[in-house]
Every structure is written in structure tokens, then in C-alpha cells.
Amino acid sequence: MMPVIGLVVNPYAGIGGPLARKGSDERHLIAQALHTGAILSSAQRARRAVDAIRTATATHILTGPGAFGADMAPGADIVTLTEITHTARDTATLVSSFQGRVDLILFCGGDGTARDVAAANCCDVPILGIPAGVKMHSAVFARSPERAGQAAAAFLDSAVRPVERVEILDLDEAARRNGRLSAELFAVARSPVARGVRQKPKAGGGDLLAETDAALGDYVRRMETGQNYVLGPGTTMSALKDRLGGGTLLGVDLARDRRIIARDLTEDQLLTHLATPASARIVLTVVGGQGFLLGRGNQQISARVIERVGPDRIDVICAADKLAALSPQELTVDTGDVALDARLSGYRQVTTGPGRRQVVRVVF
């Protein structure tokens, strides 16, 4: 009998990223994002995963109507939704309908979608995430849509179908309000064993090491007058922003002449600021435990922003022990633009201390 995949797509996953939202979970934020012309990127990412599955193996797909999966998987069997609420209830309804009927649930979204899938998955069907959200701290996500499709196909083709327990995490809102970036455990779920394919759970930022702090001070001293600096989110970048007058923990800010001049910018706002003749650089750190540079929590720094600045004008600052803790020893980019991701891949210097750099491989 041909294996069956239950495909769930959150149509609104990731919609808040380019608009500097820290998630896409609240209904009024979705409406606001759509009103301002936000692009629904989850459909394209789901389609990439489905294409990868169908290239690798023959499988049957059961999914929801239209934007919930059918549009991305032509020929799939469709579960009828008697009531579409455009809330987490739609995801729960689809996942409930899959119980006892599918061999794997492949969902497209972020940490909020992962929580919804895990909560409705009463039969403990193995699950795997196609990364498409703003927040993706959980270990259930593949590192890219293509890897999600390839891992799903390999799992279904395996006679053993090995699984392991992985953590479903989401942002700790209380910690965020107190100026800390921390992820909270919400569930544990079964997921296909796929070494090097799934991302690791996000590791906590912890205290800033002395050599990293010194590296930030050295970077500030070398900032060029009149040049724009796009500063990504995270605890390391927050410490850099503190040296420039103070910025946001989770947002993307802009600095010039060693001062923060704009905070928590959207993709369009960044593009407007970068339309001036001044040159620019992008400054990033590494997501602890996962190794992501782009595509996790910093979607405002989009492919359009990177092209305007220049893919070769990206600086990375990260503690040496954070790099050493990565397994595999590599950094990952997932901008949504496969061609740009390929250009960004290769080897890149990472500043780990004042005058100290480490060369790390970048993959997509």
C-alpha cells in the first residue's frame, strides 16, 4: 500500500516577519499585514517541499482545501472543512482528521503551528515541519523546505521508519517583556530520525562572554562614518546596540555614525532607508544551537534587502563557544530565495573576539 502524508499548511505563517512582527499568531495582526500588502510565503515553501517529495518517491497526500494544502499539492485527496475560521482551529481540525489515516504529518508554519499540530495529534503520528514561520525554535523543523521533503520521502521509503522524540518550543513572552530572549518547552513529539536534516532546538543566549563583548567594542570603533549598519536581532546584537544608544532585542535596527537612528524596522522601511546613496553593511549573529544566520526571526532582512546592501557586505559576530557547540559545524541561510541562498553559501569569516576570526562553512 502506498504511504500517506497528511499535509497541513498554515496560510499565514511567516506573514509577520517582513513587517517586524515577532510572530503571526494573532488574527488582528494577520488582517493588518494583509491590508499593508504582506506576501503569503508559506504556500511557496510548502510547494518546494511537495516537489522534493514527489521527485524522490511515490506517495499519497491527504490535505486541506485551497490554501491549507490542496493548492500546493495538485492531485491530493482533500479533507473538507465545514467551517473555515482562519485561526488555529483550522489546523487542529485537519490534524484531527488525519488520525489513523496517515503515516506522517508534514506541516508548514512556525512554532505556533507546531504547538497546534502537537496538541491535536492524539494518535502521536510522527510529525515534521516545513520552516515557514517567524519563530522556529523547535527541533521538529527541517532546515529548509527541500530538506523537509527529502526527509519525508526517506522516512516513508524506509522499512523501519525510525523516529525520535523532539521538543516543541515557543517564545517565552514573559521573558521577552523583561528583555530576555528565551524559548519555553510546550510539548514533545515523535519525528523522523533525520541526521543533519532537522534543525536543533534553539539554545538560550546566556551571559555575554568577555571576548565577545570586546569584539563588539572593537567593531563599534571601526564603524565607518556615514555608512548605514543594519543590525539583526538577538542578545549579542542587543549588546552591540547598547553601545550605540540602545535598540531592540528582537527587532532589526539601523545605525549610522555610531548611533541607532531607527528601531524595529520592517522590510519596506529598511529598503527606504537603504535607498540613500550611503553604503551599508548587515551585522548578524548566530542563532544558538541551530546555526542560522538568516531566515529565523530576522525575515525583515529579506532577499531584497540583502541584494540592495550586497551579499558580500555581511558581518557576523559570534562567541567561539557558540560556534563550537554547533553540530554539524556549519551555518545555515534560508532567505526564501534559493538562488541567493546558493550565493551566500561557501565559507565565511566570523568574528569571535577582538582581532580574532574563525572561518565557518555556510550551507542552505
Secondary structure as UniProt FT lines:
FT   STRAND          4..9
FT   TURN            11..20
FT   HELIX           27..35
FT   TURN            36..37
FT   HELIX           42..56
FT   STRAND          60..64
FT   HELIX           66..68
FT   HELIX           70..72
FT   TURN            74..75
FT   STRAND          77..78
FT   HELIX           88..98
FT   TURN            99..101
FT   STRAND          104..109
FT   HELIX           111..120
FT   TURN            122..123
FT   STRAND          127..131
FT   TURN            139..140
FT   STRAND          141..142
FT   HELIX           145..157
FT   STRAND          163..171
FT   HELIX           173..177
FT   TURN            178..179
FT   STRAND          183..192
FT   TURN            195..197
FT   HELIX           210..221
FT   TURN            225..226
FT   STRAND          228..231
FT   HELIX           235..242
FT   TURN            243..245
FT   STRAND          253..256
FT   TURN            257..258
FT   STRAND          259..262
FT   HELIX           267..273
FT   TURN            274..275
FT   STRAND          280..284
FT   TURN            288..290
FT   STRAND          292..294
FT   TURN            299..300
FT   HELIX           303..309
FT   TURN            311..312
FT   STRAND          314..317
FT   HELIX           320..324
FT   STRAND          330..333
FT   HELIX           338..344
FT   STRAND          346..353
FT   TURN            354..355
FT   STRAND          356..363
//
